[in-house]
Amino acid sequence: MGYRHVDTAEHYGNERAVGEGLTRAAVPREEVFLATKIHPVTGGLTYEEVLEEADASMNRLGVDYLDLLYVHWPVGDYEATETLRAFDDLVEDGLVRNVGVSNFDIDLLDEARQALEAPLFAHQVELHPFLPQSRLRADAQTHDYTVVAYSPLARGEALDHPTIRDIAERHDTSPARVCLSWVTSHDNVVAIPKATSRQHLEDNLAASELELDEDDIASIDAIEQRKRFVERDGAPWQ
Ligand SMILES: NC(=O)c1ccc[n+]([C@@H]2O[C@H](COP(=O)([O-])OP(=O)(O)OC[C@H]3O[C@@H](n4cnc5c(N)ncnc54)[C@H](OP(=O)(O)O)[C@@H]3O)[C@@H](O)[C@H]2O)c1
């Protein structure tokens, strides 16, 4: 279809299946941007664990390098200096091309950037019309890294919002395209929607062709409803 960014995680338990898909696809490995994550509980974030888990992920995926490796959550044994020293060593050894973090806040992002020798490449965080994350987006612009928006459709709930439905009708397009186009209209932001049908996959990819006008973007920015879908003990926003 044209998708080239694959977002997986050790914690999702699907790295082997993703690896099989990559092997069977006609697309060469170097054209795929493959991201995975090390989880504090199912993986472990001490220096040694990061090295072991990265190796185990690459084995399950059947690849000899990762385009992006994330710290999945800054909890458990996460300790910026120790954990990220292992990420730096993986970059130094050519096994990981870029370092990312997920579910951080501004202070943890600051600390991570100071601890890392490699540039911080991406912050993956929940972002959709009900959780617009304007402070985190501003931080990404200031420090020149990418925000990877997860749950960008608010798990489908944003598609029923009247503002999004109205804009979709006016542009004769789908609410999902409107929602994703709004997410990626912001500087430094990319989106990783999940979809399980061919129709949804095609719909979401076509969002890149939709250009919203300034009024559309402003009216979605003005939605006041707030909802967060992903929570865990020790999350930095709690
Ligand atoms: N870093 C983290 O801690 C973290 C946490 C959560 C998620 N994530 C990542 O973010 C990805 C997406 O997040 P998510 O699954 O939570 O939420 P999402 O992408 O906002 O929503 C997925 C839901 O939207 C539906 N959908 C997708 N495309 C649609 C379309 N064009 N029209 C109508 N409905 C559509 C899907 O239905 P169908 O299945 O029927 O297509 C599914 O029910 C995950 O796969 C994962 O890679 C990361």
The ligand as a Gaussian input file, in Angstrom:
#p B3LYP/6-31G(d) Opt

LIG

0 1
 N        3.946000       4.004000      23.254000
 C        2.866000       3.577000      23.873000
 O        2.836000       3.472000      25.117000
 C        1.652000       3.248000      23.059000
 C        0.408000       3.099000      23.703000
 C       -0.718000       2.820000      22.901000
 C       -0.579000       2.711000      21.517000
 N        0.644000       2.847000      20.925000
 C        0.831000       2.715000      19.447000
 O       -0.137000       3.489000      18.762000
 C       -0.827000       2.702000      17.803000
 C       -2.244000       3.220000      17.604000
 O       -2.908000       3.499000      18.781000
 P       -4.312000       2.856000      19.246000
 O       -4.533000       1.540000      18.637000
 O       -4.311000       2.973000      20.731000
 O       -5.403000       3.901000      18.757000
 P       -5.900000       4.553000      17.358000
 O       -4.927000       4.303000      16.271000
 O       -6.265000       5.954000      17.706000
 O       -7.300000       3.808000      17.089000
 C       -7.419000       2.511000      16.641000
 C       -8.909000       2.265000      16.441000
 O       -9.392000       3.117000      15.397000
 C      -10.046000       2.325000      14.402000
 N       -9.730000       2.880000      13.077000
 C       -8.507000       2.914000      12.474000
 N       -8.579000       3.508000      11.284000
 C       -9.892000       3.849000      11.089000
 C      -10.589000       4.486000      10.033000
 N       -9.955000       4.908000       8.941000
 N      -11.931000       4.677000      10.171000
 C      -12.571000       4.269000      11.286000
 N      -11.958000       3.665000      12.328000
 C      -10.634000       3.451000      12.236000
 C       -9.477000       0.940000      14.554000
 O      -10.433000       0.019000      14.084000
 P      -10.031000      -1.299000      13.212000
 O       -9.134000      -2.084000      14.081000
 O      -11.374000      -1.903000      12.969000
 O       -9.341000      -0.840000      11.955000
 C       -9.242000       0.847000      16.044000
 O      -10.434000       0.497000      16.727000
 C       -0.733000       1.279000      18.357000
 O       -0.850000       0.310000      17.367000
 C        0.685000       1.295000      18.950000
 O        1.638000       1.039000      17.926000
 C        1.753000       3.130000      21.683000

